[in-house]
Amino acid sequence: LGHIASDKGVTVNQLKSWNNLSSDLIVVGQKLSIGSNAVAKEAPAKQSNATANTTEQPKQEAAKTTQKSSAASSSQSSSSQGNVSKEVTVTATAYSKEEPGMGHMTASGIDLNDNPRVIAVDPSVIPLGSRVYVEGYGEAIAADTGGAIKGNKIDVHLNSVQECYNWGVKQVKVQILD
């Protein structure tokens, strides 16, 4: 949201207010209203016939998670977009391509520079290539694996090392979408 606000000459708080957002987390393809005539919408935003300016966010901006905003995003993330074929509870940690020694290509060939909304999974629990909805994180693709990711564990990709520290370790529900 910070990049969009800067580009449009508005504040993050204005964007959040105009779009009825309770956290800084937005998802790829989400439409945001810009301007005082904006019609507030529930996230993920749906296109309206309002005359407000809109912009489609080309890349996911991950939230700087604090305990306060984490609680807000957890309440927002209780539903998914699409049909749920399976739901599992997992231990979730985080990783970033910005960590020293980390590359930007996933095990399945996705470039994290182009699509950062990726989780690492144990393919015997969540098949690689699955579209998923992760509680507190949002929609992503199961496109990576990791040496420590065995059983009901996932690793969510975040944009910075600090965001990974802020994420910590938590129990979350993962919905595998059709």
C-alpha positions, 0 to 999 in steps of 0.5 A: 500500500505504501508504494501505491500511496506514494505513486498516487500522492495519498496516504496509506491511511486514506487508501485503507479508509477508502477501501475498508481495509483493516490491515496493509495486506492486499492481494494480486488482482485486488482493485483499490479505489483512489480518491475521496469519492471512493466507495468503500468495499470489503477486501478482496475488493470487487469492481464497482460502477463508482466513478472513483479512480481505480488501480490494479496492484500488479505485485503483492505487497506483504504486510508488516505484521504487528500483533495488532494488525495480525489479529485484524488480518486473521479475522479477515482471512477466515474465508477463501475465494473459490471452492475448498477441496481440503483444509489442513491445520499446519505450523507456518513459518516464513522465508524470504528471497532476501535472506542471505544465500537464498535464490529467487526461483522455487522448486517448481520454477516460479520466479519469486520476483514475478510471483512472490505469493508462494508457500513451501509445502510437503507435496505429500500433504499439499500437492505442488501447484495447488492454489491455496488460501492461508489463514493470515496470509491470503491466497498463494500457490504451493510452489516450493519445498524445503528441507525442514518442511515435512508433514503439516508444515508450511513456509510462507514467502514474505518480501523481507527478512524483518517480515519473516521475524514478525511472522514467527511460528504460528498454527494456521488453517490452509484451504486447498482450492479447486 
